[in-house]
């Protein structure tokens, strides 16, 4: 049986679950301008938001609105458990601090890449392309750890300033 046949019936339910997760929620991730709000917070407030846990739907929104990739691809890259995150999305739950931290890293690096490359689509593509500077790893796949995040951020700073890596 092809995976496409399995995916088709589930898509409407997942889309509905994502819409339902927006209803009645006020946490970071559920509102339209949350990405911009998060980026404009100082680091102390960002840390507080991460510890409180973002709305799980933010993971779905990062995948679709920022990166234009399937949710499962993002979950795999960030090494987040698919069944847990999908359950949290459909039930309108919050992410754990650890899960929120991975989502935050993705938003922060995407914003930095968009600033450096001056285009959101190019930033999303750059995050998904293997990088010589990362020994063949994709930047997106490095965001599950603080060390990987720091390295990706360093690569972007070097690109911005035209410094060899």
C-alpha positions as MATLAB code, in Angstrom:
seq = 'XXXXXXXXXXXXXXXXXXXXXXXXXXXXXXXXXXXXXXXXXXXXXXXXXXXXXXXXXXXXXXXXXXXXXXXXXXXXXXXXXXXXXXXXXXXXXXXXXXXXXXXXXXXXXXXXXXXXXXXXXXXXXXXXXXXXXXXXXXXXXXXXXXXXXXXXXXXXXXXXXXXXX';
ca = [
       0.000    0.000    0.000;
       1.429    3.377   -0.939;
       2.044    5.949    1.759;
       0.054    8.461   -0.290;
      -3.099    6.381    0.135;
      -2.546    6.331    3.878;
      -1.868   10.073    4.107;
      -4.895   11.306    2.147;
      -7.637   10.454    4.646;
      -5.628   11.873    7.565;
      -4.908   15.290    6.085;
      -8.373   16.779    6.606;
      -8.400   15.614   10.240;
      -4.949   17.057   10.901;
      -5.863   20.343    9.228;
      -9.003   20.471   11.347;
      -6.985   19.630   14.459;
      -4.590   22.483   13.720;
      -7.540   24.858   13.262;
      -9.133   23.593   16.469;
      -5.870   24.101   18.361;
      -6.101   27.813   17.545;
      -9.515   28.121   19.172;
      -9.449   29.468   22.696;
      -5.685   29.372   23.099;
      -3.560   32.320   24.035;
      -0.095   30.825   24.406;
       2.801   31.466   22.074;
       2.216   29.638   18.843;
      -1.531   30.014   18.526;
      -1.727   33.607   17.308;
      -0.996   34.863   13.800;
       1.830   37.258   14.712;
       3.514   35.059   17.312;
       6.716   34.598   15.327;
       7.292   38.346   15.167;
       6.304   38.789   18.802;
       8.749   36.114   19.921;
      11.591   37.616   17.881;
      11.013   41.052   19.416;
      11.085   39.766   23.006;
      14.272   40.169   25.000;
      16.121   36.940   25.776;
      14.784   36.745   29.328;
      11.190   36.871   28.081;
      11.989   34.353   25.335;
      13.396   31.990   27.973;
      10.253   32.438   30.076;
       8.046   31.607   27.082;
      10.119   28.514   26.346;
       9.930   27.298   29.961;
       6.147   27.868   30.070;
       5.780   25.821   26.905;
       4.570   27.073   23.561;
       1.311   25.912   22.050;
       2.057   22.666   20.175;
       0.513   24.058   16.997;
       3.606   26.257   16.609;
       5.501   23.217   15.312;
       2.948   22.766   12.548;
       3.048   26.489   11.785;
       6.850   26.509   11.552;
       6.719   23.621    9.092;
       4.003   25.122    6.895;
       4.373   28.900    7.248;
       8.131   29.318    7.541;
       9.788   26.278    6.013;
       7.107   25.012    3.616;
       7.833   21.387    4.514;
       5.690   18.547    5.834;
       5.264   18.462    9.602;
       6.841   15.007    9.770;
      10.019   16.319    8.112;
      10.379   19.005   10.756;
       9.706   16.532   13.583;
      12.380   14.216   12.185;
      14.919   17.031   11.842;
      14.320   18.269   15.394;
      14.186   14.693   16.699;
      10.768   15.191   18.236;
       8.433   12.206   18.727;
       5.783   12.310   16.031;
       2.978   10.650   17.979;
       3.469   12.889   21.017;
       3.587   16.130   19.027;
       0.627   15.166   16.841;
      -1.379   14.326   19.980;
      -0.469   17.643   21.566;
      -1.417   19.526   18.391;
      -4.782   17.804   18.060;
      -5.663   18.264   21.730;
      -4.445   21.878   21.941;
      -1.741   21.110   24.513;
       1.473   22.946   25.156;
       4.921   21.680   24.313;
       7.357   20.772   27.071;
      10.208   23.193   27.746;
      12.571   20.960   25.750;
      10.191   20.755   22.792;
       9.561   24.510   22.950;
      13.302   25.127   22.975;
      13.713   23.249   19.683;
      10.835   25.201   18.145;
      12.372   28.471   19.372;
      15.780   27.577   17.940;
      14.147   26.947   14.580;
      12.309   30.282   14.593;
      15.444   32.154   15.666;
      17.703   30.553   13.045;
      15.094   30.960   10.314;
      14.820   34.673   11.174;
      18.596   35.075   11.138;
      18.893   33.216    7.816;
      16.089   35.330    6.347;
      17.918   38.477    7.459;
      21.271   37.312    6.045;
      19.875   35.962    2.775;
      17.256   38.733    2.505;
      14.506   36.294    1.503;
      12.320   33.876    3.452;
      12.159   31.270    0.719;
      15.952   31.262    0.338;
      16.302   30.988    4.109;
      14.000   27.948    4.192;
      15.924   26.339    1.330;
      19.282   27.071    2.987;
      18.121   25.396    6.199;
      17.280   22.230    4.269;
      20.407   21.999    2.132;
      23.489   20.043    3.274;
      26.293   22.450    4.143;
      30.036   22.025    3.683;
      30.502   24.270    6.728;
      28.500   21.735    8.762;
      30.370   18.711    7.364;
      27.486   17.792    5.097;
      24.750   18.184    7.710;
      21.656   20.247    6.975;
      21.354   23.315    9.224;
      17.811   22.281   10.188;
      19.082   18.913   11.433;
      21.543   20.656   13.770;
      18.912   22.557   15.750;
      18.066   19.767   18.172;
      21.075   20.650   20.356;
      22.469   23.908   21.703;
      25.885   23.090   20.227;
      24.373   22.547   16.782;
      22.331   25.742   17.074;
      25.469   27.698   18.019;
      27.359   26.290   15.027;
      24.563   27.144   12.577;
      24.345   30.645   14.044;
      28.126   31.013   13.631;
      27.915   29.939    9.977;
      25.230   32.569    9.369;
      27.290   35.297   11.060;
      30.267   34.365    8.892;
      28.104   34.413    5.753;
      26.734   37.809    6.705;
      30.205   39.277    7.125;
      31.820   37.439    4.217;
      34.242   35.565    6.476;
      35.445   32.112    5.474;
      34.195   29.298    7.637;
];
